[in-house]
Amino acid sequence: MVTRCDEAGSPDAKDAPCMTDRDEPDSVLAPFRFPVFRDIWLASMASNLGGLIQSVGASWLMLSIAGSAEMVALVQASVAMPILTFSLLAGALADSFDRRRLMLVAQIVSLLGSVALAACAWLDLLTPWRLLAFTFLIACGTALYAPAWQASIGDMVPRRAVPGAVALNSLGYNLARSVGPALGGVIVASASATAAFSVNAVAYIGLILVLARWRPRREDDMLPREAIADAVRAGVRYAALSPAISTVLGRGLVFGLGASALASLMPLLARDVVGGGPVTYGFLLAGFGAGAIAGAAGSGRLRHRTSSETIVRGACGATAAATLLAGFITVLPAALAVMCVAGAAWVLALSTFNVTVQLHSPRWVVARTISLYQMATFGGVTFGSWIWGMAAERAGLLIALAGAALTLLLCTLLGVRRPLAPISERNFDPLRSWPHAGTEAAIEGRSGPIAIMIEYRIAPSEQSRLLAAMAEQRRVRRRDGANDWTLLRDLANTEIWIERFRFPTWHDYIRFSRRTTHDDAAAYDRIRSLHRGPAQPLVRRMLETRPGGRPACAIPEEAEAEISAQGCIDMRVS
């Protein structure tokens, strides 16, 4: 993990993310001040260019060898399905392991899949299902890469520059999208789909080289690595108990379901509505990409002037209108204008979702929340591609587009009930003020269960305020890993209230305590302000022990506070 600059704005390392008061975080180019981000962004754009060229080749080749609207739509579904299937696992891996190495592995997987696809195409061995299988394999590398890359943004640039960096990611992809599809159409028309597959294989090399040179700094963690299954559960729990994130997941799912129609059915629009071939299809994709570039470039100013919810509602409405109009416009220039509108709306909605998730997630879980967002959105894209493909095959293209437009209007209406959280200055950095818990006796990290009891003294007149604050406290505790949360009231002394919760092991308790953020502390401070006993509420940390059990661990009295090779912790009261 890279280091950050000090309060004076001077970086303490060459590539440290640092932003002074003179910088403009709303500027879309501000993140380019940081070399690591800039280098990976440029290499990723080249890789995206190759991927989009490959996508044009795969879609048009499928239309040639299968001739079915449903099979053409499945090409888009095969790209989105790995994100739905593996994204959460990829997020847990990115939060648990070296992100750079994970990104390297992901790119190598995609490279191998691209080489195999090109080889089979050259040898004329591709069938519709083999083409889908290779497209799926390449997309698996993308699914593994995306959470690690997105989560690394916060390590490459300061928090103030994260919205701009997310917008630049969209801008880079859509710069490639504005050129790649048209170039792909030219390559397919003048050479073959096989040539498009070969170009994509070469495009991965630059990003692999950049990642191989990158040397991010990582903080040492004395705790053993969390099991992947536990990490997955922790990510799901955090997202489910975070209103800001769970709202994005629901809206992203519905938006992806409706917005997938244009992308998955665009080859049919090019052939059957506009009356063109692969070059026309490439131009329609280029128009979509050009609109996305405009949307990404203006997203910073738009976020500064209006709310996230307003942006998303407008994007949903614009995408719905463009989806419906696309089925009636037969003139290429008008179709390009519609695609530009759809592209701008697409990137504004997705970048707003992405920024909301990133800025409402602490660093320990950010890859998992991003992966859940991607699963929700691209899950909608996957099922939407399949649904609208079947609808076009059986009921007609116009019916499919009308159904997608109605779905997007539903996404707009959902904002009335569950609006997106504003992109505020809430601080999700670790509080880092929790001291090692003291114990009279040594205890193993795997010992447990651990029960925590916090005693408050609350005046009768403040008890209604306490209950309201405890409702938020309960959500925060459970979200960060506490189990069996309860609130107890002493029957003998009604001023005494006890908050009680448990953890499976001592290590789980330490992880929970290290996850506390500045924003979380505000909830506890509200409760502590109601406490009228000693300066601090009384905290008891207790090991649940069965009768007849043996001591957790025995280590020398002179041992320092550390986690030993045997997993023991010696944390004595100081």
N, C-alpha and C positions, 0 to 999 in steps of 0.2 A: 504494500500500500504506500502511495506516495505521501510525502510530507506536505504540510501546508505553511503558508507564510505567516509571519508574526503580525502583531497588531499595527505595526508601522507600515506594513505593506511590502516588506523586503523578503524575498524568498530565501529560505535556508537551504535550498538545493536548486540545481540547475533547472530541472523541469517541474519545480513545485508549483501547484496551482495557486496563483496569487492575483488578487484584484484590488486595486486601490480605489479611492473615492473618485478619481478622475475617469475611471472606466465607466462605460455605459453598458450595464448588463442586459438591457433590452435590445442592443444591437445584435443582429443575427451573426455578425462576424467576430464578436468579442471572444468566443472560445478559441479562435485560431491563434490567440496570443500564446497558447500553451502547446509546445512542440509535439508532445506525445499524442495529444488529441488530433492535432493537425495531420500528422503522418499516418495514423491509423484511419482517419477519415478519408484521406486521399486514396489510400490503398483499398479501403472498403468500397469507395465509389467505383473504382476500376473493376473490383470483383462483382459489384452489383450490375455493372454494364454487361459483363459476360453472362451473368445469370439471366438478364432480361433478353439478351440475344438468344440464349438457349431456350427460354420460355416461348419465344415466338416460333422457333424451330419445332419444339415439341407440340405446340398447339396445332400448327399447320400440318405437321406430319401426321398427327392423329386424325385430323380432318380428311387427309388423303387416304390413309390406310383403313380407317374405320367408317368414315362418312356418317357418323351419328352425333347428334347434338348432345346426347347424354354422355358419350365417351369424350367428346371435346371438353365438356364441363368437368369431367373427372380429372383432366390434366390439372386444372386449378385446384381441385379438391386434393389431389395427391401432393401438391406443394404445401397446402395448409394443414393436412392431416398430421404430419410429424410434430408441428407446433402444438396441436391439440393433445397429442399422445405423449410426447416426451418433454414438453416445455417445463413442467413442474419439477421433474427429476433433474433437468438441466439447471434450473434455478437453485435447487438444493446443492448440487455439485458446485455451482459457482460461488455460493456462500460458504462452502466448506473447504474447497481446494484452491490452488493457485489459478486465478482466472486466466492469466496469460497462457499457461499450459493447456487449459481447457479450450481456449480459443484456437490454439494451434492444432489440437487434436480434431476439433470440429472442421477446420479448413482442410485438413488432410483427408478427412472422410469425404467431404464434398469433392475434392480433387480426384480421388480414386473413383468415385461414382461417375464423374464427368468423363474421365478417361475411358472407363468401361462402356459408357453410353456411346461415345464417339467411335470406339472400336467396333461395337456391334452394328452401328449404323453403316460404317465403312464396309463391313462384311455382309450387309443386308440380312441381318439376323433379327431385326426388330419386329415384334408383333405389338398390337395395341396394349396388351397386358405387360409385356416386357418394357415397353416405353414408360408405362405408369410406374413399374417397379423401380426403374433407374431414376425417374423423377422423384419418387418417394425417398430413395437413398440419398440423393443430393440434398433434398430438403431436410433430411435428418441432421446433416451437418449444420445447416442453417439454424435448425431448432436448438442445437447444442450451443451454437455460437452466440445467438442473440441475447439471452439473459446475461451472460458473462460480459459482453460488450456494453450493453445498456447499464449494467450495475457498475462497470468500471468508469463511467462518465463522471460520477461523483468523486472518484479518486484522481481524475485527470484535471478537473476544473473546479473552482469554488462553487459553493451553493448558489450564489447570485447568478452564475453563468450557466447553471444547469438547463433552464428553459431554452436559452439560446443554443446550447449544445444539442438538445433534443430536436429543436427546429432545424439545426444544421444537418443532423442525421436524415431527417425527412427531405431536406433540400438536396443532399448528396444523392440519396436514392432516386429522387425524382429528376435530378439533372441527368442521371444515367437513364432514367425511364423516358425522358424526352428524346434522347438520342438512340438508346439501345433498341427499342422496338422498331423504329424506322430503319436503323442499320440492320437489325435482324431480318426485317422484311426484304431489304435489298439483298442480303446474303442468301436468304432462302430462295428468292426469285432468280438471282443470277448464278448461284452455285447450287446449294442444297441445304437441307436441314442438317446434314452431317457436318458441313463446314461450320454451322452455327454452334454445334456441340463442341467442336474442336477449339473454337475461339473461347468458349466458356472455360474449358480445361486450362488453357494458358492463363486466363485472367486471375486464377487463384494464387499464382506463384508470388506476385508482388506482396499481397497481404501476408502470406506465410513468411516471407523474408522480413517484413517490418515487425511482425510479432516475435520472430526469433531474436531480433536485436533489442527489443524492449526489455528493460530490467526494472519492473516496479518494486518499490519497497513494501515490505509486509511487516506488520506488527506481530511480535512473538506472543503466543497465547499459551499459558502454562496449562490450561485445561485440555484434556484429551478431546479429539475431534468428535463432534456430535454424530451419532449414527444417522445414516442417510434417511432411513425410515422416520426417525424422530425429527430430523430436519424438515422433511416434507410435511409432517403433521404440524410442526410449529409454524411453517409458512401458511398452511391452510387456516390454522387457528387465528393467526394474526390478521389475515385478510378478512375472515368472517366476522371478527370482532372489531374491525376498524370501519366505521361508517363511511368514511371518505373513500376507502378502497373498494368496499363491497358495492357501493353505488357505481363506481367506474366499471366493475366487472359486469354488472347487470346491463348497463347502458352499452358497453362495448360489445356484448353478445348480440343484442338486438341490432345495433348498427352494422356489425359485420354480417349478420344474416341478410339484411336488406341491401347493403352496399355491394355485396358479392355478385349481384346479378350482372352489373355492367362488365366487370372484369371477366367473369366466366362465360358470358354470352357474346362478348365482343367479336370473336371470329364470325359468328352468325350475323351480327349486325353489319359487319364489313361485307359479307358475301350476299346476304339476302335482302338487306334494307338499302345499303348504299350501293350495292352492286359491284364490288371490287374484288381484289385478290389479296395475296399476302402483303403487298406494298400498302394497300388501303388499310388493312388491319394494323400494320406497323404505324401508319400515320395517325390512326385513331388512338392507339396507345401513346404515341408521342404527344398528341393533344392533351390527353389525360395527364401525362407527365409535366407538360408545360404549365397547366393549371396548378398542379401540385407545387411546382417551383414558386409560382406567384403566391400561393397560399403560405408556403413555408417562409418566404422572404418577408411577408407582411404579418406573420403571426405575432412577432414581438410587439409591434406597435398596437396590434389589435388586442392582445392580452393586457396591455397597459391602459387601454381606453375602456374596456368592457369586461364583463365577468366571464368566467369559464363556461357557465351554463348558457349564457347568451350565445357564445361562439358555437357551442355544440348544437343548440336548437337551430340556429341559422344554417349550420352545416347539414344537419339532417333534412331540413326543408329543401335546401338547394339540391342535395343529392337525390331526393325523391322526385323533384321536378325534372332534373336531368335524366333520370332513369325512365320516367314516363315518356318524355319527349324523344328519347333516342329511338323508340320504336316507330316513329312517324317521319323522321327526317331522312330524306333520300339524297340530299345534296351534301357532298363532302365538306365544303367550308362550314356549313351550318352544323353538321355533325361534329366537326372539330371544335366549334364554339361550345357546344353542349358538353363535350368531353373535358374541355378546359374548366368549365364550371364544376363538373363532378370531381375533377382532380383537386381543385382548390379546396372544395368542401371536404373531401376525403382526408387530406393531410391536416386540415385545421382540426377536424374532429379527433383523429388518431393522435396527433401531437398533444392536444389538450388533455386527452385521457392519459397519455404517457407521462406528461409533466405532473399531473395531479397525483399519480401513483408514486413517482420518484420523490416528490417533495413531501409526501405524507408517509414515507417509509424510512425508518432508521437504517443505518448501513448494515447492521447484522442480518437483515431480512430482505434487503432491497431486491436482490436477484430473484428471490422467490415470489415477491409480490409482482414484479415485472412479468415473470413467467406466467403467473396466474392471469394477469391482464391479457397477455398474448394468447393464452389458452382460450379465454373467454371470447376475445375478438376473432381470432382465427378459427375457433370452434364454430362461431357464427358463419364465417366465410366458408368453412368446409361444408357444413350442412346446407348453407344457402346455395352454394354452387351445385350441390347434388339436387336440392329441391327445385331450383329454378331451371336446371337442365332437364329434369323430368317433366316439369310443367311446360317448357318450350317444346319438348318432343311430343307430348300427348295433347296439350291444349292450345299450343301456339305461342309464338314469341311475345306477342302483345300481352297475353294473359300473364305470362311469367313476369314481364316488366311491371305490369300493374300491381301484381302481388308484392313485388319487391318495394315499390313506391309506398304502398300502404304500410308495410313493415317499418319503413323509415319514418313515416308519420307517427307510428306508435312510439318509436324511440323519442320523438319530440315531446309527445304527451307524457312520457314517463318522467321527464324533467320537472313537470309541475308537482309531482308527488315526491320525487327523490332528486333534487337538484344536485349538481356537482359541488363539492366543497371548493371554496375560493382558494386560489394560489396565494397563500399568505406567507408571512415571515415566521411562522411557527418553527420552533427549534427542535429538530429531531436528532441532534447530536447527542452522544452519550454524556450523561451527567458527570461520570467519573469522580463522584464524591463519596462513593460507598466504600467504607473501610472493610478490610477482611474481618469477618465475624469472629469474635473471640470465643474460645472454648477452653474449659479447664482441662479437658482431656483431649488427646489426639483422636482424630476421626478419619476414617477412610472416605475418599471421594465417592465411592459407591454405596456408602452407608445410607440407610433411610428406612422408612419415609421420614422426612423432616417436616415438623409442624412449626409454623410461625404464628405467634399470637402478639398482637399490638393492643395495648390497653390505653383507652382514652377516657378522660373525665369531661363530660359535657353537661352544661347547665340545662335544666328542663326547657328553658325558653329557646334553646338553640337546637333541640333535637330534630325538629322538622328539617332544618338546614343540613344537619348531619346526614339524615337519611337520603336527601337529594344528592349530597356530595358522595356518599358511599355507593350510590348506584353507578356513578362514573368510575369510582375507584374499583369496584367489582369488575367492570368491563376491562379496565387497564390491567389489573392483576391477572385475570384469566387469559387475556390476549397475549401477555408476555410469558405465560407458562405455569401459572399457579393453578392448583387443583382444589376442589372441595372448598371453595370460598364460602364462609358464613360470617354473619354479624350477630354477636351475642350481647345480651343485656343482663347485667347482674340484678337478680331479684332482691338481694339484701340492700344494695346501694344502687339506686336507679340512675345515678350519674355516671356509673362505670359501664363503658361499652368496649367490647373486645372484638377486634377483627382477626379472623383465623383463616389460614389457608395452608396447603400442604404441597410438598414436592416429592417425587419418587426417591431422589438421592441428594446428597450434599452437593455434588457437582451441578445438578439441575438448579439448586437454589443459588449457587454462585453465578451460573449463567443468567438466571432471572435478574439478579441484582445488578449485573453488569449491563443489562439491556435497558435500564432506566434512562430515559432521556430528559432533557430540560423541559420539554412539553409535558411529560408524565409527572414531573415533580410539581407542576402547578396544581394538579388534582389533589396530591397529598398535602400541599401547602394550604389548600382551602380547608381540609379537614383539621390540620394541625392548628390553624388559626382559631378553631372552635374549642380546642383543648385548653382547659383551665387548670390543669394540675401542674406538675413540675415542668421544667423548661422543655423537655422532650417526652412524648408518650413512651411508656414502658414497653420495650420489645423483648420477647422471649423466643429463643430459638431452641427447639426441643427435638430430640431423636426418639421416635417411637420404637420402643424396645419390647420384645417378647420376654416373658419370664423364663429364666433358664438360659438366656442368650449369653454370648461371650462379648468381651470388649471389642469395639470396632477395629482398633489398630494400636499397636504399641511401638513407639519410636523413642529414641534417647531424649532425655530431658533437655539437653543442650542444643537439639536440632533447631535450625532456623525455620521461619515460616516459609514453607515451600511445598510443592507437590513432588514427592519423591518418585523414584523409579517404580516403587511398589504401589503408587497411587494413593499414598497416605497424605493427609493434611494435618499440620500442627499449627493451629491458630489459637493462641492462648490470650486470655484477657489481659489487656495492657492498661 
